Amino acid sequence: MGTTILEVQELKKSFGGISAVSGVSFDVRDGEILGIIGPNGCGKSTLFNCILGQLRPTAGRVFLDNQDVTGLRPSELNRRGVSRTFQLLQVFPQLSVHENLILAGQEHKGTMVSRLFGSRDVGLTAEANRMIAFFRLQHLADEKASGLSYGQQKLLDAAMAFMAGPRLVLLDEPAGGVNLTMLSHLEERLRAINAEQGATFVVIEHNMDFVMRLCTRVVVLAEGQKIAEGTPAEVRANPTVIEAYLGH
Ligand SMILES: Nc1ncnc2c1ncn2[C@@H]1O[C@H](COP(=O)(O)OP(=O)(O)OP(=O)(O)O)[C@@H](O)[C@H]1O
């Protein structure tokens, strides 16, 4: 496996008296698909939000390519090549599939680039077309996002996160609410973007089968702490993991 892209060290986040994340450490290596799983309320989203600057950690550090990025704003992390999806769809319903992708690309490149250099495109039209072809959305390219099925919107949402060649993508429940046919398409395309383009990403997901099939490595959280880490097979056989799931 490649060099370390992201390193999370002893991250903690409390909300008043509630400790949502209690000292979690892990890393993400170039070219891998890392899964983060755990029972409801174990701190997965809080962890993502702390890594991506939506929340300021109570303690701990986050390094991107060996640079300390703890507490940087989401827009700054975007400019450094980290993008994400949210549990709730972030597509703009009144914009077409193509326009949504362009907008995501502009956000990833940083609006300053287009402001300073005039062109709002900076190669994004070609990139959007490439992404549309990659995720097999050609027949929907000019459709408004609101006209797409929920599964198609989730696919678009994921495609948007990969616009402009980010260094690292964090996907928050990409499979949530997606029907089986669309799910296998999403899984196959995510696998392909990793294999063919070397995309590195982290997936938070409740769908255990999806995670176990897709991810190269899995981190398991329970009650704000990391309780296991390993290949899908190792994690599945880990008694502590089984206990944490059966106990809920
Ligand atoms: N803004 C907040 N204020 C207070 N408590 C919060 C806040 N956000 C999260 N929490 C609490 O922190 C804990 C972790 O929540 P978090 O949403 O990170 O878990 P999760 O693993 O993502 O859950 P789920 O799988 O249900 O999405 C929970 O006990 C939750 O109630």
The ligand as an SDF file (V2000), in Angstrom:
LIG
                    3D

 31 33  0  0  0  0  0  0  0  0999 V2000
  -24.0250   18.7220   17.5480 N   0  0  0  0  0  0  0  0  0  0  0  0
  -24.1390   17.8110   18.5200 C   0  0  0  0  0  0  0  0  0  0  0  0
  -24.4830   18.1670   19.7650 N   0  0  0  0  0  0  0  0  0  0  0  0
  -24.5920   17.2620   20.7570 C   0  0  0  0  0  0  0  0  0  0  0  0
  -24.3540   15.9430   20.5930 N   0  0  0  0  0  0  0  0  0  0  0  0
  -24.0130   15.5160   19.3730 C   0  0  0  0  0  0  0  0  0  0  0  0
  -23.8830   16.4230   18.2620 C   0  0  0  0  0  0  0  0  0  0  0  0
  -23.5140   15.6920   17.1660 N   0  0  0  0  0  0  0  0  0  0  0  0
  -23.4250   14.4180   17.5700 C   0  0  0  0  0  0  0  0  0  0  0  0
  -23.7210   14.3040   18.8900 N   0  0  0  0  0  0  0  0  0  0  0  0
  -23.6860   13.0740   19.6770 C   0  0  0  0  0  0  0  0  0  0  0  0
  -22.4260   12.4600   19.4940 O   0  0  0  0  0  0  0  0  0  0  0  0
  -22.5560   11.0540   19.3710 C   0  0  0  0  0  0  0  0  0  0  0  0
  -21.9820   10.5940   18.0300 C   0  0  0  0  0  0  0  0  0  0  0  0
  -22.8320   11.0260   16.9740 O   0  0  0  0  0  0  0  0  0  0  0  0
  -22.4840   10.8170   15.4390 P   0  0  0  0  0  0  0  0  0  0  0  0
  -23.5970   11.4460   14.6470 O   0  0  0  0  0  0  0  0  0  0  0  0
  -21.1140   11.2560   15.1560 O   0  0  0  0  0  0  0  0  0  0  0  0
  -22.5590    9.2340   15.3150 O   0  0  0  0  0  0  0  0  0  0  0  0
  -22.6820    8.3420   13.9990 P   0  0  0  0  0  0  0  0  0  0  0  0
  -21.8590    7.1280   14.2650 O   0  0  0  0  0  0  0  0  0  0  0  0
  -22.3640    9.1270   12.7910 O   0  0  0  0  0  0  0  0  0  0  0  0
  -24.2240    7.9770   14.0270 O   0  0  0  0  0  0  0  0  0  0  0  0
  -25.1600    7.4390   12.8250 P   0  0  0  0  0  0  0  0  0  0  0  0
  -24.5980    6.1090   12.4500 O   0  0  0  0  0  0  0  0  0  0  0  0
  -26.5160    7.3200   13.4800 O   0  0  0  0  0  0  0  0  0  0  0  0
  -25.1130    8.4520   11.7230 O   0  0  0  0  0  0  0  0  0  0  0  0
  -24.0270   10.7520   19.5660 C   0  0  0  0  0  0  0  0  0  0  0  0
  -24.2250   10.4310   20.9090 O   0  0  0  0  0  0  0  0  0  0  0  0
  -24.7160   12.0400   19.2010 C   0  0  0  0  0  0  0  0  0  0  0  0
  -25.9430   12.1710   19.8720 O   0  0  0  0  0  0  0  0  0  0  0  0
  1  2  1  0
  2  3  1  0
  2  7  2  0
  3  4  2  0
  4  5  1  0
  5  6  2  0
  6  7  1  0
  6 10  1  0
  7  8  1  0
  8  9  2  0
  9 10  1  0
 10 11  1  0
 11 12  1  0
 11 30  1  0
 12 13  1  0
 13 14  1  0
 13 28  1  0
 14 15  1  0
 15 16  1  0
 16 17  2  0
 16 18  1  0
 16 19  1  0
 19 20  1  0
 20 21  2  0
 20 22  1  0
 20 23  1  0
 23 24  1  0
 24 25  2  0
 24 26  1  0
 24 27  1  0
 28 29  1  0
 28 30  1  0
 30 31  1  0
M  END
$$$$
